[in-house]
Amino acid sequence: MVHITDASMQKFEKEHIAKVREVAPECAILLKSNGDFPLDAAGKIALFGSGARRTIKGGTGSGDVNVRAYTTVEQGLENAGFEVVSKAWLDAYEEHMTKTRKEWITAMKAEAAAAGINGIMYCMGKVMPETAYEFSLESDADIAIYVLARNSGEGADRTMVAGDINLTETEIRDILALQKQYDKFLLVLNVGGMVDLTPVNTVENILLLGQLGTPTGDVLADLVLGKSYPSGKLAMTWAPIAEYPSTEGFGDPDDTYYREGIYVGYRYFDTVGKEVTYPFGYGLSYTTFAVETKDIVADEKQVTVTAQVINTGKCAGKEVVQVYASLPEGDLDQPYQKLVGYAKTKEVAAGESTEVSVTFATQTLASFSEKDSAYIMEAGEYVIRLGSHSRDTMVAGILTLDDKAVLEKTKHICEGWGFDDLVPEKVAFNPDGEEEQKEAAKHIALSAAKFETVTYTYPEVAAEIPEGQTFDFAEVLSGKKTLEEFVAGLSDKQLAYLAIGNYKDVPEGAGAESVIGAAGSHVAGAAGESTSRLEDLGVGGLYMADGPAGLRLATSYKIVDGEIKGNANAFANFMEFMGEEELKMMASMAPKPSEAELAAPENYQYCIAIPIGTALAQAWNDDVAEICGDMVGQEMEMFGVHLWLAPAQNIQRSPLCGRNFEYYSEEPIVSGRTSAAVTRGVQKHPGCGVTIKHFACNNQETNRFLSNSVVSERALREIYLKGFEICVRSAKPEAIMSSYNLVNGEHTCNSKDIQTHVLRNEWGHEGIVMTDWFVTGGMGNGAEHRDNKYETGSAAGCVKAGNNITMPGGSSDLADILDALTNKEHAYALTKAELQQNAMTVLKEVIKLRK
């Protein structure tokens, strides 16, 4: 662990910011272009919009990174030599927003008080929508940029109102006026998710910049001047919000029914032939490309499509080759097509071409049959398609399977959804000339008899280890004793401590025992730790920091008598929502620094913010994701963090999910590959691991602790678990975080089907699983202030399910586990063997990461 006492910017910060600036253009997407951009040189420019000066580097909540500073769009343009000549507008907007935010906060506090809810809990994740104003758009520049910003975050979902997913009348008026008023106009989207651009569809230049971390403003300046070029593609379909099948019933506080089944995103829109604003996989560049099939080869193991990519434009660029498949329909209904693989080219100069091969396992073409409880391939034609987005594909080849093939035989999981999935009326988007393409395409025969069937087994818990002697953990580390012998010497209470986080005992009524961002005693600002209550036996803890847009730590700390004292206030971002009495109580509870603390030198641990999850996925480039993971891993090594609570890879089921900016895609393959690449980047650093989250179906923030996601087994396996499976199998993450929500009536952290049968028995995960914070109580019923249909999760249920650590841990969790050991009537009655097996898993991870 490095202790930095120099407050100036460090060499690693400069290097990491420069690296993000270098790779971030691959995350940006040119949605529309008339050729006016990039510009030849810097000059006078008129800058407007909510994100011009108040640029958003990333969303709110646990995904926010405490950076030293970040570059706004205004700063980035000025750094690049532009003269921003619209200062009067920017100043007026700043004054307006300062005033209206104060009014909004007052209104929010009044609403919280009227509802009898703590202001922090009521306002968590809420974002003030844009309001009305009218300032002059006149300037002496010929070029204008309008930066439309939207923020969102943990704890609240987005809404179908003006100022959030929809544009305000003020925004529409100003954007359309600028399009007419200026010779060259660029609409920049500084957003973390979809916005409905229908009212401004006449704008000719639109750039989805996204939220790109510390150098966001500098990245835009580079793109505007052509020092870099956008090469990203959408990882989520953009369409009017009412058109998504997931919109109906979204956000129900008790039960959210995933009735659309597998028809998520483009799988639905392409199947029913609905027009969309921008399709999945779409993105322009400053140049143009032609993509042609060169060859396809396939057998029962893998398929390889080789494409010729030609740069037909006037400048360099990169293209993403996307491969889709249309599956035959037998017993199972199928979407028009699904993504099966992709690859991004190297930089291709104007007029040059390159070959790109996309290889995927043939079993990627399988579907889950609930009737067979198996992944199967049905007999018939598998049409392989090649293109640059889901609405621009051509037939690359046809694979014909002679009979049904069973690839993976499983047990049923998470039963009880109680409805039939949507089977939409199919009016597929069919490109012109498809029949001719099929006739001309290469045909390859596959034999069902040549496929291998994997049959999974689901073993019971190992036998109890007989009671043994207690000894120091060092004897295990030296090889003198076995881990089994050590576990045999632990008491029931010691075993239970290993199953919960390192909570701090506090007097009754003094508040939460552990608070996110203040729960680490060894790393300042850490989110939490595994238990340190066995330190007398030589067992150290695992230290965890939040993510996923970088490492979230306190920016400084002091060391007093060997103890870390961070400057982090876990509620600093929410203090404006507190009432006067709450502020007084917090002030009275704050410990007064001792003379030794006042005299101690300050240590600094500034981290950098990488692009948000959605932006990383939009690069469609595993190398970019791995580079960002590598930077995070380096900072983890420096600051003594074992586990990063990221990446977040839930499926973007609906644009309404407030946490979508953390997530990668509506497509499991994009989600899984991006997460795996980030994982590889982090875990190449010794003693550093990721914690992929939130496992699974964490697709809304409304009543997130106690909402029930009701989903069929086929949709669960093919859509919501598949991305996690890809990451676990290919990158072997050290840890996984279960989600707050229930699936089909049971908390995911208490579901043995999810945490053991699927995760360990089928996928082979060997690391730990931890809960999200406070899933067993403390921020559940009280946070929502309502009578909930479902109860909080159980710490004992976590042990039984294979969820190894309940975080952040508390005395009630300890009591629950110990009660379950002796109370046969407990809903999750435990055996000592189960508690021992849990301890073995945790201790193996401690050994691995604390070497």
N, C-alpha and C positions, 0 to 999 in steps of 0.2 A: 504494500500500500504506500502510495506517495503522498507526502504532506507538503503542500505548496504554500509558502508564506509570502511570496511575491504577488501583489495584487494586479500586476500588469498582465496583459493578454499573453498566454503561454504559446510556445511553439506548436504544440499539438492542436490548440484551438485554431490557429491560423491555417495549419495544414488541413484540418478537417473541414473548415469553412470553405477553403479553396476546392477541396475534393467534392463537396456537395454542390458548389457552384458549377463545377465541371460536368457532373452527371445529371443534375436536375433538369436540364433542357429535354432529356429523354422522357421526362414525366409530363411535360407540357404538351397540350394538344391544340393544334390549329383547327378550329371548327369550320371557319369560313375565310375565304381569301379572294381579293380581287387583284392581287399583285402589288398593292401599294406598300406593303411591308415585306422585308425589312427596309429600313431607311438607309440612305447612303452615308449620312453623317449626323452627328448631334447638332442641335440648334434650338431655336425657340419651340416650346411645346406647351400646350394648354392641358392641364391635368385636372380631372374631376372625379367624383365618385367616393363612395363610402370607404373604399380600400386604398385610396390614394395616399393619405397620411396615416390612417388607421389600418394599415395593412395587417392581415392575419397570417401569422407564420404557421399556425396549427390550431386545433380546436381546444376546448376547455376540459377540465377534469384531470384524471390521472395521466392522460396523454400529453399534457402541457409540460414543457421543459423549461426549467429555470435558467435561462441563458443570460450571459453577460449583457448582450444587446442583440438586436437583429435589424436588418436593413428594410426600411419601408420602400414602397414604390417611389415616393417622392425623393427619398435619399438616394436610391439606386440610380434614378435618372440624372440627378445632379452629380453623382459620383462619375457618371459616364460623360459628363460635359454638357448636358442639356440645361437650358435656362427655362425654368418653370415660370410661366408668365401669368398663371391663374392663382396667385397667392391670395388675392382678395376673396375668391370663392372658397379656397381651402380654409382660410381663417374664419370666414363666416360659418362654414359647415362645422368647424371645430367648436366654435362658440355655441352654435345651436345644439350640437350633440351633448356638450357638457351640461347645458341647461335641461334638456329633455331627459337625460339619463338620471339626473337628480330627481326629477318628477316621477320617472318610472320606478326608481328604487323606493321612493316614498309610497307609491301605489302598491308595490309588491309587499312591502312591510305591513301595510294596512290590510291587504288580503290575507297575509299569513296570520296576523293577529285576530282577524275576524273568524278565521277557520280554526283558531286555537292551535296552530302548528308553529314549531320553531322556525324562525326566519331562514336559517341556513338550509334546513331540510326542504322547506317550501320552494326556495329559489334555486336549489342546486340544478345546474344544467340549463336554467332558463336564460334566454338571450333576448335582449331588447330588440324588437323589430324596427326596421327603418321607419322613419316618420316623414311627414310632409314639410316641405320648405320650398322657397323659390329665390334663387340667387342668380345674378347675371352670368351668362355663359360667354360673354364677349371677351376677346383678347386680341392681341396683334400677331398671333401665331397662325400658321396655315395647317398645323397638325394638332390633333387632339386625341387624348386617351381618356377613357372613362373606366375606372376600376370599380366593378361591382363586387362587394364583399358580403359573405354570409358566414356567420359563426355558428357552431353547434357544439354540444358536448355531453359528457356523461351525466345522466340523471334526468334528462328531459328529451322528448322526441320532437321532431320538426312538425310544422303545421302547414295546412293548405291555405295560408293567408298571405295577403300582401306584406312584403317585408321579410318573408321567409322563403318558401318554395316559389311563391308567386312574386312578381315585381310590383312595386308600388306605382301609383299613378305618377308620382314625382320622378321616379327612376325612368319610367317609360317615356314621359314627356321630355326629359333632358337627353336621354340616349338618342331618341329620334331627332331632336333638334340639332344635336351635335353632328349626326350623320349628314344632315342637310347643310349645316353651317360651315363645316371645315372641309378643306380640299382632301385631306386624308384623316380618317377616323378609325380608331381601333377600340373595340370593346374588350376589356380584359376581365376575366372571371376569377376572382380571388376567393374561391369557394371550395368547400370540402365535399360537396355532393351536388346533386341535380338541382337546377333552377329552371322554371318554365320560361323559355325565351320566345314563346309564340308571339307575344305582342311586339317584339322588336326583330322579327324575322327579316326585315328589309335591310338590316345592318350588314355590310359587306365584308367586314373583317372582324372575326371573333376569335380570341385566344383564350383557351382554358389554361390559365397559369397554374391554378390550384394553390395549395399552401405548402411551400417548399422549404420550410425551416429557416435557419438563421440568415442565409443570403437571399431570401425571396426577392427583394427589390433589385438586387444586382443581377439576378438571373433574368428578370424581365428586361432590364436595360440591355443585356447581352443579346437577347432574342430580338428586341426592337431594332438593334443596330446590325444584326446579322453576324455578330461574333460567334453566335451559336444558332442552332435551328431546332424547332420543335419536332419531335419524332414519336410522341406518345400516341396511344390509342385508348379509346374508352373501354373501361373494364365493367361498365354498367350501361344498360340501355337508357337513353334519355327520351322520355315521352311525357305527355300530359299526365299528371298524377292520377286522375280519375280512370285512366286506361289500365292501370296495373291491377291484376286480379287480387293482389295482396292488400289493396287499399281497403276493401270492404272488411270491416271488423278489426282493422289494425288498431292496436292500443287498448283493447279491452283489458281492464285491470285484472280480471280473473282468468278467462280462457280465450286465447287467440287461436282460431282454427286455420290451419294451413291447408285450406281446401283446394288450393291450386295445385297441390301435389308437386310433381316434378316440373310443372310449367312455370318456372321462375325466369323473369327477365326475357332475354331474347328467345328462349325456348317457347315461351308463350307468344310473343309478338310475331315471330317468324312463322309459327304454326297457324295462327288465325289470320295472317295477312294484314295486320293492322299497320298503318303508317306510323312511323315514329319520328321524333325530332332529329335524333342522331342515333344510329344503330350501334349495337355492341361491336367492339373492335374497330370503330371508325376513328379516323384522324387524318388530316391533311399534312403537308409539309410545304416548305418553300420551293420544293421541286415536285416532280411527278414521277410515278413508277408504273411500269407494266410488269405483271406477274404471270408467268406461263408455266404450265406443267411440263417438265422434261421427262420424268419417269416415275413409276411407282413399282415397288417390289414388296411382296408380302408373303408370309407363311403363318402358321399357327402360333408363332412366338411374337413376331413384331411386324410392323408396317413402316416402310420408309417412302415418303413422297419427296421427290427432288424437284425444285422449282428454279426457273431462270428469272432473275429480277433485274430489270433494265431501268436505269435512270434516264427518263425521257425528257427531263427538264434542263434548267440552266445552272443549277448549283448542286452542291453535294447534299446528301441526306441519307437517312436510314429508313428501311421499310420492314414491316412485320409480316411475315408469311404465316397465314392462319389456315389450319386444316380442320375441316368439319366432317361429320359423318351423318348420313341419313340411314336409319336402321329399319329393317323389315318389321312389319307389324303382324304378329301372330296372336298369341294369348295376351301380349302386353301392348298397350297403346304407346306410341312414341312421338316425340316432337318432330318437327320438320327436319331439324338437324341439331347436333350438339358438337361443341368444340372437342377435339381429341389431341391436338398438339399445335405448337407454334414455335417460331424461331425468328429472331431479329437479325437483320444483316449487319455486317460491318459497314463503315461509311463507304458509300458508293459515289464516286465522282460523276459529274454531269456527262452523259453519253456513254458511261461505262456500265458493265453488267457483272453480276455475280451469281454463283450457284448456292442455293441454300437447301439443306436436307432437313426434313422434319421426321423424326422417328418416334413412334409410340408403341407400347405393348398392345398386341392384338386384343388382349382381355379388356382394354379400355373401351371396347365396343360392347361389352356386356351390360346387361340390365339386371336389376334385382327383381326376382319373382317371389312375391309373398306366398303364392300357392306352393312353390317348390322349396321355399326357404333357402334360396340359392341365387348366386349370380349366374345368369345363363346367356347364351347367344342363340337366338332362334334361327331356324333355317330361312334362307332367302338372300336377297341382294343387299349388300352394305355399300352404299354409294359414298365414295370418298370425294370430298370437295376441297378446292383450294381457292384462296382469295385473300383480300385485304381487309374485309370486315364481313359481318354475318349476312349483309344484304348485297354482297359483291363476291360471289363464289362461282366457280366453274367445276364441272365434273372432272376429277383427276384420274379416277379409276373405279372399278366395281369389283368387290370381293363377293363371291357366291359361296355360301355355306350349305352343305348338302343335308344337314340334319341338325337337330337341337344339340347344343353342347352345354354341359354343366361344368362351370369353371371353379366355383367355390361353394361348398355346402356349409351352411351356418345354422345356428339356432335362431329362433324368433326372439326379438328384443322389443321392449317398450310397447307392449300390446295395450289396446284399449282406446284407440282414437275414435272409433265409432261412427265413421262416415266413409263414403266413397269419394276418392279423389276426383277432381275435375277431369273430364275427358272432353276437350273443346271441339267444337265444329271446326274442321280444318279447311282453311282457305289459304294454303301455304303461299309464301312469296316465292314464286318460281321464275327464275331468270329466263329471258328469251333464249331460245335455242337449246334448251336443256335436253330435249329428246335427241337432237343431233349429237350433242356432246356425249350422251350415254352410248349411242351407237358407235361413236369413234373412240371411246375410252378403252383402255386396256382392261381386260377381264382376267381375274385370278380366282382359281377354285381353291376352297378351303375344305378340309375334311374334319367333321366333328370327331371322328375316331382318334385323331391325332392330338386333340386337346387333352391336357391332364386335369384331373379333378382334385382339388385340395379340399379335404374334409377336416374342419376344425374340431378340436376337443376342448372341453371346458372342465378342467380338473377341480376337485374340491380343495378346501384349505388343508395345508399340510398338518400333520399331527403336532400336538403340543410338545414343546421342548421341555424335558424334565427340569425341575428346579436345580440350579447350580450355584457355584460360588461367585461372589462379587469381586471384580478386579478392575484395574485401570485400563482404559481403552487403548493406551499405548501398546499393550501387549498384543492387541489385535493388529495394530498398525505395523508392528515389528514382525508379525507372522508367528509369534510364539503361541498365540491362542486364536481360536476361530471366532467368527462373528456369532455363530450359534451359541458358543460357550458364554460369550459376553451377555447375549440376550437372556440366556437361562438364569443369569444372576441378577436380573432386574426385577424390582417389585412391580406390582400392578400399577402403582401410582407413577413410577418412573416410565413404564411402558405407555401409560396414558399421556404423560407430558410430551413424549416423542410424537404423539398424534395431534398436538395442538401447537400454535405459534407461541412466541416468547412474550406473552403478555406481562404487563406490569401490574402488580397488586396495588390498588388504591383504596382509600377509606370509603366505606359505604356512602353513596350519595355524591361522591366527588366527581362523577362523570365516567366516561368510557375508559376501560383499562388500557386499551391500545387505540391509537388514532392514526389513520393513514398519513404518512409523511412525518410522523413523529414517533413511530413505533420501533425505530432502530436505535440501539444503544451503542453499536459499533461503527456504523456508517451514518453520518449526519444526513437527515432527511430521507433515510431509507423507509420503504413502505412497511417493512416488517422483517422478522427473523424467525427461523426455527428455534426450538427451545434451547436455552442455555442452562436449564436446571439440572443438567447432568455434567456440568463443567467440573464438578468435584471428582468425577470419574474420568475426566479427560475428553469429554465429547463436546466439541465446539458447535456453534450454530452456523446456519447458512443465511447470508445477508442478501436481502431482496430490494431492488429498486424498481420503481414504476416505469412505464413506457406507454405507447410504442413509438413515439416520434423522437426518441433519444432517451438519455438517462435522466430521470427526474430525481434530483438530490437537492439538499440545501446548498446555497452558493458559498457559504462559509461556516466555519465552526471553530471551537476552541477545545483544547485538550487540558482537562483539569484533573489532577490525580489519576491519570490514566483513563478517564472517562471522556467520551466524546459529547460535547454540548453544541448542538447545531443552532443556527439562527432561524431555522424553519418554524413558522407558525402554521400548523396544519389548516387553520381557518383563515389565513391571511386574505385569500381571494374572495372570502365570503363575508368579511367583517362589515362591509357596507350594508349588508342585509340584516345586521343584528340591531335589536332594539337597545335603548339606553341601559336597561337593567342587565341585558346579556353582556354588553360591553363592560359594565362595571364588574360583573361576576368574573369575566375572563381576566380582567386586570388584577382582581384580587387573588385569582388562582395562580397567576404567573409567578414563578419562583424568582426571587431577587438574586442577582448574581453576587457571588462571594468576592472578597478582595482578590483571592487567587484567580478567579475567573476574569475579573476586570484586568488583571495584570498579564494574563496569558496572551501569547501572540495569536493573531487571527490566521487561520488556514483557509485556503480557497479551493473550491472544486466546481468551477464553471464547466458545464457540458455544452455541447452544440446540439441544435435541433436539426434532425434530418427531415426529408419530406414525409408528410403524413402517409398512412397506409394506402389510401386510395390513389395518391399520386405515385407511390412506388410501383403499384400494380400497373398503372398506366404506361410505365416504361416498357412493359412486356419484355423485360430483359433481366434474366437471372443474375447477370454480372453486376448490374446496377444495385440490385437488392443485396447481393453479397458484399459489395463494397460498403454499403451503408451499415450492414451488420458488423463488418470488420471494424469500422470506426467506433461503434458502440462497445464492442468487445474490448478494444484498446482502452477506452475510458473506464470500463468495468475493472480491468486489471489494475489501472492506476489507482482507483479509489476504493478497491477492496470489496467489490460487489460480486457475489457468486451467481445470483439468479436475476435476470432481467424479466420483469413481468410483461412480456411481449414475445413475439408479435401477436396481434389480435387478428383473427382470421374468420370471423363469422361471415356468413353469406349475406350479401346486400339484398335481402328479400324484398325490401320496400324502400323507396327514397325517403320515407317518413322516419326511419330509424335515426335517432339523434346521434348515434355513435358510429354511423356509417363511415365517417371520415377516417376512423381508426382501421376500418376493415378494408379488404382488398377488392373484392369483386362479387358479382352475382354468379360467377362461374367457378365451380370447385377446382378446376385444373389451374386456373390463373391464381386463385387463392392459395392452393397447396404448393405450387411451384415457387411463388414469391416468398411464402413463409419458410419454405425449405432453404431457399437461398439466403435469407436473412439469418436463419439458424446456423447454416454453415459458416457464415461470416463471423458470428459471435463466438461459436464454439471452437473455432481454430485457436482461440486464446485459452491457455491452461487455466483451469479453475473457474471458467465462465460458462454459464448455460442459459438457455432461453426458457421461458414458460409460455408456451403457446396457449392462447385463450380465445374465447370463453366457451368451454366444451360442455354443452353445445346448444344451438337454437336460441342464443341470446340476441334476438332480432328486434327487440323493442326496449325502451327505457321506462315506459309507463309501468308503474308498480313492479319494477324489475326484480325486486327481492321475492315476490310472491305471485308472479304471473305464470300461467301454465300454457306452454306451447303444445298444441294438440296437432300431431303430425303422423301421417302414415309411415309404416316401416320402410316402404320403398322410397318415399321422399326423404326420410331421415337418412337412409344409407346412401342414396345416390347424390343428394344435394348437400345436406347439412353436416354429415360426417365425412364425406369424401375428401374435402380439402385437408382436414386434420389427418386423415389416413395417408394422403400423399406425403405430407410433411413427416409424420412419424416413421413411415417405412423408408423414406429416402434420406432423411437428415438426422433422425434419432435425437429429437430434443430431450434435454435432461429433465424437463418438468412440463406439466400441463396444469392449467387452471380450469377447474370446473366452473360452470356458470351459475348465476343466481337463480334462474328460472327453474320451473318444473318442466318435465316432458311427459305428457300423457299421465299427469297426476302425481308424479314423484319428482322430488328435487334431483337435479342431475348429479349433485354431489352424493346423494344417497342411492343412486341407481347402479346396482351391480352389473346390469346389462351394459351400461355405457362405460363405466370406469374399469371393469374387469373383463367381462365377456368379449366386448368389442376391442377395447383399447389394448388389453394385455394378451388375451387368448387368441384373438384373430390377427392383430397388428404387430404384436411382439414388443410393446413398450416395456422397457425395463426401469425407467426412471420413476420419479415421484409424481403424485397428483396432489395439488392443494386446492382449497376452496377459494372463491373470491371473498373479499373482506366482509365480515358480519352476516354471512348467509344464515348463521344459526341464531341471530338475534342482535339487537342493539340499534339497528337502523331499518327494521322491517315495518311492522304494523304502525309504529309510532311515526315513521317517516311519511307514510301515506295518510295517516290519520283516518282510517276507514275500517269497517269490519270486513276483513278479508276472508275469502273462501278457503284459502289454504294456510297451513301453519308454516313456520320457519323450518329450515333444515335441522338435522340432528347430527351432532358431532359423533355420536355412537354409530349412526347410520353411515357416516363417512367412512369410518373404519371398516364396517361390514361391506361396504360397496367397493373398497379399494381406493378411496380418496384418502391419501395418507395423512395430510395435515389440514386441520381446520384453522383458518386464519381470520383475524390476527390472534385468535385464541382468547380464552377468558375462563374465569373460575367456573362459570356455568357449563362450559364445554367439558372441563375436567370432571365435574360432578356427573354429567350426563354419561360419559364413558364409564366411569366407575360404577354407576348405577346399572348400566347395561350388562356389566360383568356378573352381577349377582341377581338381577331382577329378571326372571324368566318371562314376565309379562311385558317387558319393555318392547316397544315396536321394533327395535333393532337389537335384540338381546345378543350379547357377544360371548364368545369363548376366549379363553386366554390364548389359544392357538392363533386366533384371528388378530389379536393385539400384538402377539409376538411377530407374526408375519409382517404386520404393518411396520413394526419397529425395525425389522431386518431391512425393509425397502428404504426407509428413511436413513438408516445408518450407512447403507451402501452408498447412498448419494453424498452423505457427509464425507465419507472416505474419498470418494472420487473428486469432489470439488474442493476439498481442503488439503489436498496433497501438498 
